[in-house]
């Protein structure tokens, strides 16, 4: 859904580099989810926030992934250092009464 | 534990009707969502049910029975473009979304 903005749409990077993905949720929505999806798997929850506070980030590899929500208009997901197995599409979902997805960031780590 | 079950794959004929079922067992219930996802694209919101009954939206309808832990998505007048995966998700306690694995719907002429 176009109202949830994710950037960049595509990212190709070399192994070991830092990757930052951004999500602008829908104004007024107070819950934001980060998901990862590969060809072989369904939606894998990485982390989610409610009212900007992290509620669950147990799905993230803590040594390399971090998720933050510095303000109500921005959620970020960082990978440092990136590895080829991180290659996937990363979605954020903005949730109020209903839930909408951004278009995703297609990450390729070579 | 928490789980959501959907059929893995279904096949239907263009112009026909298909019903995709979803059963759930979750700790807490704060609504059920249905999404459509075409290959390589983001999931698109279809419907949201929080009360029992049928919600109709054009060719798509969604039904919920909270006492049975059951929902279905009904697609009428099937078109080739309806070929996609259909995802059922439940908002449980602590606002988390719990997802089914999705049902791949194949439409044949």
Backbone of each chain as ProteinMPNN parsed JSONL, in Angstrom:
{"seq_chain_A": "XXXXXXXXXXXXXXXXXXXXXXXXXXXXXXXXXXXXXXXXXXXXXXXXXXXXXXXXXXXXXXXXXXXXXXXXXXXXXXXXXXXXXXXXXXXXXXXXXXXXXXXXXXXXXX", "coords_chain_A": {"N_chain_A": [[0.84, -1.208, 0.0], [0.506, 2.172, -0.88], [0.627, 4.162, 0.994], [2.339, 3.593, 3.054], [5.632, 4.108, 3.294], [8.631, 2.841, 2.136], [12.139, 2.891, 2.085], [15.451, 2.124, 0.879], [13.998, 0.992, -2.268], [15.321, -1.014, -3.566], [18.397, -2.633, -2.868], [21.717, -3.305, -3.339], [24.547, -4.702, -2.014], [27.866, -5.145, -0.756], [29.144, -7.926, 1.042], [29.606, -7.486, 4.487], [29.213, -4.794, 4.584], [27.368, -1.979, 5.949], [23.852, -1.811, 6.167], [21.016, 0.173, 5.901], [17.615, 0.384, 6.349], [14.579, 2.077, 5.801], [11.397, 3.148, 7.078], [8.365, 4.768, 6.69], [5.688, 5.112, 8.587], [2.036, 5.08, 8.533], [0.422, 8.068, 9.327], [-0.711, 8.43, 12.601], [-0.986, 5.723, 13.058], [0.002, 3.395, 15.502], [1.551, 1.16, 15.759], [4.256, -0.639, 14.52], [5.652, -3.016, 12.385], [8.446, -5.05, 11.501], [9.289, -7.214, 8.91], [10.752, -10.086, 7.341], [11.072, -11.658, 4.215], [11.676, -14.471, 2.292], [12.195, -16.383, -0.75], [11.654, -18.981, -0.088], [10.381, -18.999, 2.327], [7.723, -17.894, 4.496], [6.329, -14.883, 5.845], [8.546, -13.576, 8.109], [8.795, -12.556, 11.336], [10.669, -9.882, 12.517], [10.909, -7.691, 14.29], [8.889, -5.568, 16.422], [7.151, -2.536, 17.147], [5.353, -0.571, 19.485], [3.729, 2.407, 19.969], [6.225, 3.546, 19.617], [7.884, 2.127, 21.274], [9.925, -0.725, 21.63], [8.461, -3.894, 21.405], [8.919, -6.539, 20.869], [11.723, -8.097, 19.791], [12.773, -10.493, 19.303], [13.033, -12.03, 17.067], [15.144, -11.158, 15.622], [18.563, -11.444, 14.617], [20.644, -10.619, 17.064], [23.267, -9.827, 17.099], [23.873, -8.572, 14.764], [21.721, -7.183, 13.718], [19.637, -4.336, 14.158], [16.882, -2.463, 15.36], [15.069, 0.517, 15.333], [12.988, 3.243, 16.444], [13.063, 6.272, 16.013], [11.351, 8.487, 15.917], [7.802, 9.161, 15.593], [7.35, 9.119, 12.908], [9.212, 7.626, 11.616], [10.765, 4.532, 11.19], [13.525, 2.397, 11.584], [15.681, -0.138, 10.252], [18.614, -1.783, 10.738], [21.472, -3.448, 9.439], [24.493, -4.713, 10.329], [27.54, -6.244, 10.457], [26.556, -6.855, 7.041], [25.492, -9.96, 5.537], [25.587, -12.555, 3.011], [23.401, -14.309, 3.458], [21.478, -12.665, 4.408], [20.094, -11.684, 2.33], [17.038, -10.847, 1.022], [13.545, -9.884, 0.956], [12.534, -7.098, 2.719], [9.95, -6.095, 4.704], [7.982, -3.463, 6.037], [5.218, -2.997, 8.219], [2.449, -1.022, 8.873], [0.33, -0.385, 11.491], [-2.887, 0.306, 12.524], [-6.184, 0.613, 13.213], [-6.475, -0.978, 10.988], [-4.113, -2.829, 8.962], [-1.311, -2.087, 7.036], [1.052, -2.708, 4.453], [4.35, -1.631, 3.539], [6.068, -1.211, 0.359], [8.302, -2.697, 0.404], [11.81, -3.513, 0.805], [14.126, -4.713, -1.34], [16.772, -6.597, -0.699], [20.021, -7.409, -1.617], [22.848, -9.137, -0.876], [26.104, -9.447, -1.736]], "CA_chain_A": [[0.0, 0.0, 0.0], [1.39, 3.285, -1.147], [0.722, 5.12, 2.081], [3.476, 3.227, 3.89], [6.777, 4.346, 2.421], [9.879, 2.203, 2.51], [13.29, 3.224, 1.25], [15.3, 2.134, -0.58], [13.222, -0.127, -2.797], [16.295, -2.051, -3.898], [19.736, -2.371, -2.359], [22.733, -4.326, -3.563], [25.705, -4.296, -1.242], [28.861, -6.193, -0.551], [29.209, -8.538, 2.364], [30.367, -6.723, 5.463], [28.788, -3.396, 4.605], [26.181, -1.647, 6.735], [22.64, -1.534, 5.393], [19.951, 0.819, 6.67], [16.322, 0.432, 5.676], [13.7, 3.04, 6.479], [9.959, 2.983, 6.9], [7.536, 5.858, 7.184], [4.349, 4.532, 8.769], [0.868, 5.944, 8.327], [0.214, 8.992, 10.438], [-1.769, 7.993, 13.503], [-0.799, 4.317, 13.401], [0.935, 3.368, 16.615], [2.291, -0.101, 15.813], [5.041, -0.873, 13.31], [6.305, -4.319, 12.33], [9.448, -5.351, 10.481], [9.271, -8.607, 8.498], [11.645, -10.515, 6.268], [10.458, -12.714, 3.416], [12.489, -15.053, 1.238], [11.413, -17.196, -1.687], [11.33, -20.287, 0.492], [9.683, -18.889, 3.602], [6.695, -16.875, 4.623], [6.718, -13.665, 6.557], [9.283, -13.844, 9.34], [8.804, -11.357, 12.154], [11.967, -9.495, 13.054], [10.716, -6.822, 15.449], [7.781, -4.647, 16.286], [7.089, -1.409, 18.066], [4.068, 0.042, 19.751], [3.997, 3.75, 20.517], [7.675, 3.73, 19.447], [8.651, 1.271, 22.184], [10.055, -2.094, 21.108], [7.731, -4.9, 22.169], [9.493, -7.864, 20.648], [12.739, -8.156, 18.722], [13.405, -11.812, 19.463], [13.245, -12.634, 15.755], [16.325, -10.577, 14.972], [19.915, -11.799, 15.092], [20.997, -9.413, 17.821], [24.654, -9.409, 16.909], [24.062, -7.782, 13.536], [20.516, -6.425, 13.379], [19.075, -3.44, 15.169], [15.694, -1.745, 14.908], [14.763, 1.679, 16.165], [11.93, 4.125, 15.974], [13.471, 7.543, 16.622], [10.149, 9.286, 16.11], [6.584, 8.491, 15.13], [7.286, 9.112, 11.445], [10.33, 6.896, 11.043], [11.296, 3.308, 11.782], [14.717, 1.968, 10.844], [16.231, -1.472, 10.459], [20.008, -1.763, 10.305], [22.235, -4.684, 9.453], [25.918, -4.405, 10.331], [27.812, -6.278, 9.027], [25.627, -7.668, 6.259], [25.98, -11.245, 5.035], [24.76, -13.021, 1.877], [22.157, -14.939, 3.916], [20.504, -11.615, 4.717], [19.401, -11.334, 1.094], [15.603, -11.103, 1.181], [12.736, -8.662, 0.9], [12.203, -6.644, 4.062], [8.716, -5.305, 4.705], [7.432, -2.926, 7.271], [3.764, -2.91, 8.243], [1.945, 0.046, 9.73], [-0.913, -0.945, 12.029], [-3.812, 1.056, 13.363], [-7.324, -0.311, 13.164], [-6.113, -1.907, 9.928], [-2.662, -2.984, 8.828], [-0.862, -1.923, 5.659], [2.462, -2.958, 4.222], [5.116, -0.89, 2.561], [6.384, -1.963, -0.857], [9.422, -3.587, 0.685], [13.181, -3.265, 0.34], [14.74, -5.956, -1.817], [18.192, -6.531, -0.352], [20.915, -8.438, -2.133], [24.197, -9.014, -0.333], [26.974, -10.29, -2.577]], "C_chain_A": [[0.866, 1.246, 0.0], [1.539, 4.218, 0.031], [1.82, 4.786, 3.074], [4.703, 3.264, 2.984], [8.011, 3.651, 2.964], [10.967, 2.64, 1.54], [14.524, 2.504, 1.761], [14.42, 0.977, -1.041], [14.125, -1.315, -3.131], [17.654, -1.637, -3.336], [20.614, -3.568, -2.656], [23.99, -3.854, -2.856], [26.661, -5.463, -1.108], [28.821, -6.692, 0.888], [30.089, -7.695, 3.281], [29.956, -5.264, 5.57], [27.564, -3.214, 5.493], [25.019, -1.347, 5.792], [21.62, -0.895, 6.332], [18.699, 0.904, 5.818], [15.389, 1.312, 6.503], [12.239, 2.798, 6.13], [9.25, 4.194, 7.487], [6.124, 5.323, 7.346], [3.253, 5.557, 8.501], [0.665, 6.807, 9.567], [-0.958, 8.528, 11.294], [-1.713, 6.52, 13.855], [0.271, 4.215, 14.481], [1.7, 2.063, 16.746], [2.983, -0.321, 14.466], [5.753, -2.209, 13.429], [7.377, -4.315, 11.254], [9.411, -6.856, 10.207], [10.338, -8.845, 7.437], [10.939, -11.655, 5.531], [11.438, -13.17, 2.354], [11.6, -15.896, 0.348], [10.885, -18.46, -1.01], [10.477, -20.185, 1.753], [8.609, -17.822, 3.544], [7.235, -15.657, 5.328], [7.341, -14.034, 7.903], [9.369, -12.556, 10.138], [10.202, -11.102, 12.698], [11.795, -8.692, 14.339], [9.426, -6.042, 15.283], [7.738, -3.662, 17.441], [5.638, -1.005, 18.278], [4.34, 1.351, 20.485], [5.505, 3.994, 20.634], [8.512, 2.86, 20.38], [8.746, -0.13, 21.601], [9.326, -3.087, 22.008], [8.35, -6.282, 22.035], [10.511, -7.752, 19.518], [13.456, -9.496, 18.771], [13.675, -12.497, 18.129], [14.491, -12.142, 15.048], [17.602, -11.19, 15.512], [20.522, -10.565, 15.751], [22.408, -8.917, 17.529], [24.823, -8.512, 15.697], [22.883, -6.893, 13.188], [20.149, -5.492, 14.528], [17.898, -2.689, 14.558], [15.411, -0.626, 15.887], [13.586, 2.422, 15.583], [12.181, 5.486, 16.618], [12.333, 8.54, 16.788], [8.974, 8.588, 15.442], [6.502, 8.385, 13.62], [8.377, 8.272, 10.811], [10.681, 5.668, 11.867], [12.475, 2.872, 10.935], [15.102, 0.55, 11.225], [17.644, -1.463, 9.891], [20.601, -3.156, 10.391], [23.71, -4.302, 9.342], [26.682, -5.484, 11.096], [26.813, -7.167, 8.293], [26.303, -8.937, 5.747], [25.074, -11.702, 3.891], [23.435, -13.641, 2.311], [21.096, -13.919, 4.332], [19.707, -11.198, 3.484], [17.95, -11.784, 1.182], [14.859, -9.815, 0.861], [12.315, -8.334, 2.333], [10.988, -5.717, 3.971], [8.518, -4.652, 6.067], [5.915, -2.862, 7.115], [3.369, -1.875, 9.272], [0.55, -0.354, 10.187], [-1.646, 0.057, 12.901], [-5.015, 0.147, 13.524], [-7.104, -1.366, 12.074], [-4.597, -1.932, 9.786], [-2.267, -2.935, 7.356], [0.643, -2.121, 5.567], [3.063, -1.894, 3.323], [5.447, -1.79, 1.383], [7.596, -2.865, -0.677], [10.745, -3.057, 0.171], [13.763, -4.607, -0.062], [16.245, -5.844, -1.63], [18.929, -7.712, -0.943], [22.304, -8.172, -1.59], [25.088, -9.988, -1.09], [28.356, -10.444, -1.948]], "O_chain_A": [[1.823, 1.365, 0.766], [2.489, 4.999, 0.074], [2.194, 5.644, 3.874], [4.782, 2.515, 2.01], [8.39, 3.851, 4.118], [10.742, 2.743, 0.334], [14.644, 2.288, 2.967], [14.133, 0.072, -0.257], [13.729, -2.472, -2.991], [18.013, -0.46, -3.33], [20.302, -4.697, -2.277], [24.447, -2.732, -3.074], [26.296, -6.618, -1.325], [28.5, -5.95, 1.817], [31.171, -7.252, 2.897], [30.309, -4.58, 6.531], [26.821, -4.16, 5.756], [25.192, -0.709, 4.754], [21.398, -1.386, 7.439], [18.723, 1.431, 4.706], [15.411, 1.29, 7.734], [11.9, 2.316, 5.049], [9.501, 4.592, 8.625], [5.429, 5.1, 6.355], [3.518, 6.738, 8.274], [0.73, 6.329, 10.699], [-2.05, 8.267, 10.79], [-2.32, 6.096, 14.839], [1.315, 4.861, 14.395], [2.42, 1.862, 17.724], [2.362, -0.202, 13.41], [6.381, -2.502, 14.447], [7.235, -3.658, 10.223], [9.49, -7.669, 11.128], [10.764, -7.926, 6.737], [10.294, -12.504, 6.147], [11.97, -12.355, 1.6], [10.42, -16.104, 0.633], [9.798, -18.941, -1.331], [9.911, -21.183, 2.198], [8.597, -16.967, 2.659], [8.444, -15.434, 5.394], [6.727, -14.719, 8.721], [9.948, -11.573, 9.676], [10.835, -11.993, 13.265], [12.443, -8.968, 15.348], [8.925, -5.869, 14.172], [8.221, -3.925, 18.542], [4.811, -1.088, 17.37], [5.072, 1.396, 21.474], [5.988, 4.566, 21.611], [9.738, 2.861, 20.279], [7.747, -0.669, 21.125], [9.544, -3.119, 23.219], [8.311, -7.09, 22.963], [10.167, -7.349, 18.407], [14.6, -9.618, 18.335], [14.46, -13.443, 18.067], [14.853, -12.656, 13.989], [17.722, -11.431, 16.713], [20.867, -9.592, 15.08], [22.707, -7.734, 17.691], [25.802, -7.771, 15.603], [23.04, -5.936, 12.431], [20.327, -5.817, 15.703], [17.923, -2.326, 13.382], [15.502, -0.797, 17.103], [13.23, 2.267, 14.415], [11.584, 5.814, 17.644], [12.355, 9.354, 17.711], [9.139, 7.548, 14.803], [5.673, 7.64, 13.098], [8.465, 8.207, 9.585], [10.869, 5.75, 13.081], [12.434, 2.966, 9.709], [14.883, 0.1, 12.349], [17.849, -1.171, 8.713], [20.28, -3.936, 11.288], [24.123, -3.651, 8.382], [26.477, -5.62, 12.302], [26.287, -8.121, 8.865], [27.518, -8.979, 5.551], [23.92, -11.283, 3.812], [22.439, -13.512, 1.599], [19.946, -14.281, 4.579], [18.747, -10.436, 3.595], [17.67, -12.965, 1.391], [15.465, -8.793, 0.538], [11.808, -9.189, 3.058], [10.999, -4.707, 3.267], [8.847, -5.224, 7.106], [5.401, -2.694, 6.009], [3.882, -1.853, 10.39], [-0.319, -0.632, 9.36], [-1.107, 0.581, 13.876], [-4.859, -1.001, 13.943], [-7.508, -2.518, 12.233], [-3.891, -1.147, 10.418], [-2.826, -3.657, 6.532], [1.399, -1.758, 6.469], [2.388, -1.329, 2.463], [5.148, -2.984, 1.399], [7.876, -3.708, -1.529], [10.798, -2.262, -0.767], [13.883, -5.52, 0.755], [16.91, -5.079, -2.329], [18.52, -8.863, -0.792], [22.873, -7.104, -1.817], [24.856, -11.197, -1.085], [29.219, -11.117, -2.511]]}, "seq_chain_B": "XXXXXXXXXXXXXXXXXXXXXXXXXXXXXXXXXXXXXXXXXXXXXXXXXXXXXXXXXXXXXXXXXXXXXXXXXXXXXXXXXXXXXXXXXXXXXXXXXXXXXXXXXXXXX", "coords_chain_B": {"N_chain_B": [[0.675, -23.187, 22.427], [0.754, -20.863, 19.672], [-0.983, -20.857, 16.657], [-1.775, -20.747, 13.187], [-3.742, -22.031, 10.67], [-3.9, -22.743, 7.268], [-4.985, -23.909, 4.035], [-2.437, -25.176, 1.89], [-2.395, -24.915, -0.881], [-4.695, -24.123, -3.491], [-6.917, -24.775, -6.208], [-8.849, -23.275, -8.739], [-11.504, -22.431, -11.042], [-11.7, -19.992, -13.59], [-14.153, -17.494, -13.239], [-15.598, -18.89, -11.396], [-16.398, -19.664, -7.899], [-14.5, -19.467, -4.905], [-13.536, -20.661, -1.698], [-11.462, -19.874, 0.909], [-10.162, -21.232, 3.726], [-9.381, -20.511, 7.179], [-8.063, -21.389, 10.205], [-7.539, -20.759, 13.662], [-5.507, -20.635, 16.604], [-4.865, -18.78, 19.218], [-3.283, -16.756, 21.734], [-5.285, -14.609, 23.011], [-7.338, -12.359, 21.152], [-7.63, -9.943, 18.761], [-8.707, -9.246, 16.351], [-8.853, -10.215, 12.866], [-7.069, -10.523, 9.879], [-7.05, -10.468, 6.295], [-4.922, -10.891, 3.521], [-3.733, -10.287, 0.204], [-1.188, -11.515, -1.822], [0.811, -11.055, -4.543], [3.333, -12.669, -6.463], [6.539, -11.5, -5.758], [5.681, -9.068, -4.887], [4.418, -6.707, -2.404], [2.342, -7.686, 0.4], [-1.135, -7.08, 0.079], [-3.715, -5.365, 1.659], [-6.83, -6.86, 2.31], [-9.121, -7.41, 3.954], [-10.639, -6.945, 7.201], [-11.684, -8.405, 10.125], [-13.335, -8.172, 13.192], [-15.517, -8.654, 14.65], [-18.02, -11.243, 14.891], [-19.337, -12.675, 11.904], [-20.178, -11.757, 8.506], [-18.245, -9.897, 6.243], [-18.593, -7.946, 3.476], [-17.047, -7.047, 0.463], [-17.146, -5.956, -2.466], [-16.132, -8.291, -4.858], [-14.992, -9.856, -2.99], [-15.395, -11.459, 0.158], [-15.329, -11.754, 3.701], [-15.455, -13.919, 6.468], [-16.068, -14.435, 9.925], [-15.851, -16.462, 12.828], [-15.571, -16.248, 16.059], [-15.915, -17.94, 18.242], [-15.418, -20.407, 17.183], [-12.89, -20.154, 16.291], [-12.303, -19.514, 13.602], [-12.166, -18.544, 10.209], [-13.085, -17.465, 6.926], [-12.206, -16.629, 3.564], [-13.947, -15.507, 0.857], [-14.049, -15.658, -2.557], [-15.532, -14.382, -5.366], [-16.711, -14.772, -8.775], [-14.274, -15.386, -10.141], [-11.18, -14.17, -11.402], [-8.405, -14.252, -13.688], [-6.367, -12.698, -12.665], [-6.649, -13.012, -9.982], [-5.073, -15.027, -9.161], [-2.809, -15.781, -6.787], [-1.101, -15.547, -3.607], [-2.827, -15.995, -0.545], [-3.063, -14.584, 2.537], [-3.653, -15.173, 5.926], [-4.02, -13.507, 8.974], [-3.779, -13.063, 12.471], [-4.427, -10.748, 14.998], [-3.053, -10.909, 17.995], [-2.716, -11.134, 21.572], [-0.889, -8.471, 23.156], [-0.622, -7.041, 20.846], [0.626, -8.266, 18.708], [0.989, -9.534, 15.369], [0.005, -12.585, 14.124], [0.884, -14.918, 11.728], [-0.523, -16.954, 9.13], [0.752, -19.497, 6.898], [0.003, -18.984, 4.378], [-2.075, -19.337, 1.457], [-1.745, -20.627, -1.664], [-3.339, -19.68, -4.489], [-4.486, -20.96, -7.459], [-5.678, -20.08, -10.55], [-7.493, -21.382, -13.156], [-8.156, -21.321, -16.688]], "CA_chain_B": [[1.299, -22.364, 21.417], [-0.123, -20.117, 18.781], [-0.831, -21.283, 15.275], [-2.801, -20.424, 12.21], [-3.712, -23.04, 9.616], [-4.558, -22.492, 5.984], [-4.529, -24.881, 3.032], [-1.223, -24.727, 1.2], [-2.659, -24.566, -2.282], [-6.03, -24.418, -4.004], [-7.093, -24.513, -7.626], [-10.23, -22.966, -9.079], [-11.716, -22.084, -12.445], [-12.103, -18.614, -13.883], [-15.597, -17.292, -13.196], [-16.2, -19.663, -10.299], [-16.273, -19.149, -6.531], [-13.611, -20.279, -4.073], [-13.517, -20.306, -0.273], [-10.192, -20.198, 1.552], [-10.402, -21.304, 5.169], [-8.3, -20.197, 8.107], [-8.381, -21.674, 11.599], [-6.49, -20.174, 14.49], [-5.443, -20.799, 18.064], [-3.953, -17.722, 19.658], [-3.524, -16.214, 23.066], [-5.897, -13.315, 22.789], [-7.815, -12.105, 19.792], [-7.988, -8.543, 18.542], [-9.006, -9.029, 14.949], [-8.279, -11.121, 11.868], [-6.81, -9.848, 8.605], [-6.74, -11.221, 5.079], [-4.098, -10.169, 2.565], [-3.384, -10.91, -1.065], [0.198, -11.221, -2.209], [1.311, -11.553, -5.806], [4.762, -12.984, -6.403], [7.438, -10.369, -5.915], [5.066, -7.819, -4.446], [4.047, -6.624, -0.994], [0.957, -8.074, 0.707], [-2.138, -6.021, -0.042], [-4.804, -5.541, 2.606], [-8.135, -7.183, 1.738], [-10.248, -7.285, 4.882], [-10.379, -6.999, 8.636], [-12.864, -8.798, 10.902], [-13.124, -8.223, 14.63], [-16.762, -9.194, 15.179], [-18.537, -12.386, 14.136], [-20.207, -12.392, 10.782], [-19.658, -11.64, 7.141], [-17.932, -8.572, 5.726], [-18.551, -8.047, 2.027], [-16.378, -5.919, -0.2], [-17.056, -6.28, -3.883], [-16.095, -9.73, -5.146], [-14.395, -10.549, -1.85], [-16.098, -11.426, 1.443], [-14.614, -12.469, 4.754], [-16.341, -14.362, 7.543], [-15.38, -14.751, 11.178], [-16.525, -17.036, 13.98], [-14.582, -16.226, 17.139], [-16.098, -19.107, 19.125], [-14.853, -21.574, 16.506], [-11.53, -19.874, 15.846], [-12.43, -19.853, 12.179], [-12.497, -17.499, 9.254], [-12.871, -17.8, 5.519], [-12.22, -15.599, 2.532], [-14.735, -15.979, -0.276], [-13.787, -14.907, -3.771], [-16.549, -14.683, -6.376], [-16.427, -14.359, -10.162], [-12.819, -15.421, -10.179], [-10.465, -13.688, -12.577], [-7.041, -14.777, -13.736], [-5.516, -11.859, -11.824], [-6.803, -13.419, -8.577], [-4.019, -15.998, -8.862], [-1.911, -15.13, -5.828], [-1.153, -16.156, -2.278], [-3.742, -15.309, 0.352], [-2.508, -14.716, 3.882], [-4.538, -14.918, 7.067], [-3.226, -13.077, 10.132], [-4.573, -12.735, 13.658], [-3.804, -9.853, 15.98], [-3.249, -11.541, 19.284], [-2.428, -10.287, 22.72], [0.329, -7.688, 22.977], [-0.69, -6.379, 19.531], [1.411, -8.934, 17.682], [0.299, -10.181, 14.262], [0.44, -13.959, 13.919], [0.579, -15.163, 10.325], [-0.55, -18.252, 8.503], [1.783, -19.672, 5.869], [-0.526, -18.528, 3.1], [-2.682, -20.285, 0.521], [-1.489, -20.283, -3.061], [-4.536, -19.914, -5.289], [-4.215, -21.061, -8.889], [-6.902, -19.94, -11.329], [-7.358, -21.972, -14.488], [-9.187, -20.832, -17.621]], "C_chain_B": [[0.275, -21.658, 20.565], [0.087, -20.633, 17.364], [-2.044, -20.889, 14.456], [-2.653, -21.403, 11.061], [-4.523, -22.605, 8.41], [-4.144, -23.612, 5.041], [-3.332, -24.305, 2.278], [-1.517, -24.222, -0.206], [-4.09, -24.954, -2.646], [-6.07, -24.067, -5.482], [-8.563, -24.259, -7.901], [-10.29, -22.506, -10.532], [-12.172, -20.641, -12.583], [-13.626, -18.505, -13.916], [-16.29, -17.985, -12.038], [-16.047, -18.942, -8.968], [-15.316, -20.059, -5.764], [-13.638, -19.749, -2.646], [-12.204, -20.783, 0.331], [-10.397, -20.116, 3.064], [-9.155, -20.991, 5.973], [-8.776, -20.538, 9.512], [-7.222, -21.206, 12.459], [-6.641, -20.571, 15.954], [-4.408, -19.801, 18.547], [-4.267, -17.33, 21.091], [-4.012, -14.797, 22.883], [-6.331, -13.163, 21.338], [-8.248, -10.652, 19.711], [-8.17, -8.27, 17.062], [-8.277, -9.982, 14.031], [-8.209, -10.393, 10.537], [-6.653, -10.877, 7.487], [-5.961, -10.305, 4.13], [-3.946, -10.997, 1.304], [-1.948, -10.55, -1.385], [0.525, -11.881, -3.539], [2.824, -11.73, -5.692], [5.593, -11.728, -6.635], [6.881, -9.042, -5.453], [4.767, -7.866, -2.951], [2.635, -7.17, -0.79], [0.035, -6.861, 0.635], [-3.308, -6.333, 0.871], [-6.114, -5.817, 1.869], [-9.261, -6.904, 2.716], [-9.778, -7.409, 6.318], [-11.686, -7.339, 9.325], [-12.504, -8.797, 12.377], [-14.372, -8.76, 15.332], [-17.217, -10.37, 14.319], [-19.411, -11.921, 12.978], [-19.45, -12.207, 9.49], [-19.436, -10.178, 6.789], [-17.79, -8.699, 4.219], [-17.931, -6.797, 1.433], [-16.18, -6.298, -1.653], [-17.099, -7.775, -4.115], [-15.558, -10.537, -3.978], [-15.263, -10.387, -0.61], [-15.251, -12.181, 2.447], [-15.565, -12.716, 5.908], [-15.513, -14.69, 8.765], [-16.34, -15.396, 12.171], [-15.483, -17.132, 15.093], [-14.708, -17.466, 18.028], [-15.469, -20.356, 18.503], [-13.403, -21.352, 16.093], [-11.387, -20.085, 14.349], [-12.794, -18.625, 11.363], [-12.407, -18.081, 7.855], [-12.914, -16.544, 4.674], [-12.926, -16.19, 1.323], [-14.471, -15.077, -1.477], [-14.788, -15.342, -4.836], [-16.076, -14.226, -7.756], [-14.925, -14.284, -10.391], [-12.269, -14.944, -11.515], [-9.032, -14.209, -12.524], [-6.116, -13.983, -12.809], [-5.645, -12.184, -10.339], [-5.801, -14.512, -8.194], [-2.956, -15.311, -8.012], [-1.885, -15.987, -4.572], [-2.062, -15.322, -1.4], [-3.319, -15.636, 1.782], [-3.558, -14.335, 4.917], [-3.645, -14.532, 8.241], [-4.163, -12.696, 11.267], [-3.781, -11.78, 14.534], [-4.113, -10.417, 17.359], [-3.031, -10.576, 20.421], [-1.107, -9.562, 22.457], [0.475, -7.143, 21.558], [0.087, -7.081, 18.432], [0.501, -9.511, 16.601], [0.881, -11.573, 14.079], [-0.049, -14.382, 12.546], [0.438, -16.638, 10.008], [0.506, -18.306, 7.409], [1.305, -19.24, 4.496], [-1.086, -19.668, 2.265], [-2.407, -19.801, -0.889], [-2.71, -20.671, -3.877], [-4.167, -19.88, -6.763], [-5.55, -21.007, -9.619], [-6.634, -20.491, -12.733], [-8.467, -21.473, -15.396], [-10.351, -21.807, -17.753]], "O_chain_B": [[-0.93, -21.845, 20.73], [1.224, -20.82, 16.931], [-3.156, -20.727, 14.958], [-1.555, -21.585, 10.535], [-5.667, -22.164, 8.523], [-3.079, -24.205, 5.213], [-3.239, -23.097, 2.062], [-0.952, -23.224, -0.654], [-4.621, -25.963, -2.181], [-5.353, -23.181, -5.947], [-9.428, -24.948, -7.36], [-9.268, -22.232, -11.161], [-12.948, -20.144, -11.766], [-14.303, -19.321, -14.542], [-17.447, -17.693, -11.737], [-15.629, -17.785, -8.907], [-15.321, -21.276, -5.953], [-13.748, -18.545, -2.418], [-11.88, -21.969, 0.267], [-10.756, -19.069, 3.603], [-8.029, -21.179, 5.512], [-9.799, -20.018, 9.958], [-6.066, -21.249, 12.038], [-7.74, -20.804, 16.457], [-3.212, -19.966, 18.307], [-5.372, -17.547, 21.588], [-3.223, -13.888, 22.626], [-5.757, -13.763, 20.429], [-9.101, -10.189, 20.468], [-7.829, -7.193, 16.575], [-7.211, -10.496, 14.371], [-9.161, -9.732, 10.122], [-6.188, -11.996, 7.705], [-6.283, -9.129, 3.958], [-4.017, -12.226, 1.326], [-1.542, -9.398, -1.232], [0.518, -13.106, -3.654], [3.495, -11.035, -4.93], [5.369, -10.989, -7.594], [7.526, -8.006, -5.606], [4.849, -8.918, -2.316], [1.818, -7.123, -1.709], [0.386, -5.765, 1.073], [-3.832, -7.446, 0.855], [-6.469, -5.108, 0.927], [-10.242, -6.244, 2.37], [-8.687, -7.901, 6.607], [-12.687, -6.648, 9.138], [-11.481, -9.359, 12.769], [-14.301, -9.255, 16.457], [-16.839, -10.474, 13.152], [-20.119, -10.918, 13.065], [-18.249, -12.464, 9.398], [-20.304, -9.331, 7.001], [-16.963, -9.471, 3.734], [-18.23, -5.669, 1.826], [-15.165, -6.889, -2.021], [-18.0, -8.457, -3.626], [-15.656, -11.764, -3.971], [-15.802, -9.309, -0.357], [-14.545, -13.127, 2.097], [-16.365, -11.857, 6.279], [-14.385, -15.168, 8.651], [-17.477, -14.953, 12.341], [-14.615, -18.004, 15.061], [-13.701, -17.982, 18.512], [-15.038, -21.259, 19.221], [-12.755, -22.274, 15.597], [-10.462, -20.755, 13.889], [-13.607, -17.794, 11.767], [-11.725, -19.082, 7.634], [-13.556, -15.549, 5.013], [-12.544, -17.249, 0.826], [-14.655, -13.862, -1.4], [-14.88, -16.523, -5.168], [-15.166, -13.406, -7.88], [-14.387, -13.248, -10.783], [-12.792, -15.253, -12.586], [-8.519, -14.558, -11.461], [-5.185, -14.545, -12.233], [-4.858, -11.7, -9.525], [-5.7, -14.876, -7.023], [-2.289, -14.379, -8.463], [-2.557, -17.015, -4.487], [-2.073, -14.095, -1.491], [-3.232, -16.799, 2.177], [-4.247, -13.321, 4.797], [-2.618, -15.171, 8.472], [-5.208, -12.083, 11.048], [-2.593, -11.991, 14.778], [-5.253, -10.407, 17.823], [-3.145, -9.361, 20.26], [-0.307, -9.998, 21.63], [1.582, -6.821, 21.126], [0.2, -6.55, 17.327], [-0.623, -9.927, 16.884], [2.088, -11.734, 13.902], [-1.227, -14.237, 12.221], [1.173, -17.473, 10.536], [1.083, -17.284, 7.04], [2.095, -19.138, 3.558], [-0.632, -20.808, 2.354], [-2.793, -18.693, -1.261], [-3.074, -21.845, -3.949], [-3.608, -18.9, -7.254], [-6.449, -21.8, -9.338], [-5.671, -20.106, -13.396], [-9.585, -21.228, -14.943], [-11.296, -21.545, -18.496]]}, "name": "protein", "num_of_chains": 2, "seq": "XXXXXXXXXXXXXXXXXXXXXXXXXXXXXXXXXXXXXXXXXXXXXXXXXXXXXXXXXXXXXXXXXXXXXXXXXXXXXXXXXXXXXXXXXXXXXXXXXXXXXXXXXXXXXXXXXXXXXXXXXXXXXXXXXXXXXXXXXXXXXXXXXXXXXXXXXXXXXXXXXXXXXXXXXXXXXXXXXXXXXXXXXXXXXXXXXXXXXXXXXXXXXXXXXXXXXXXXXXX"}
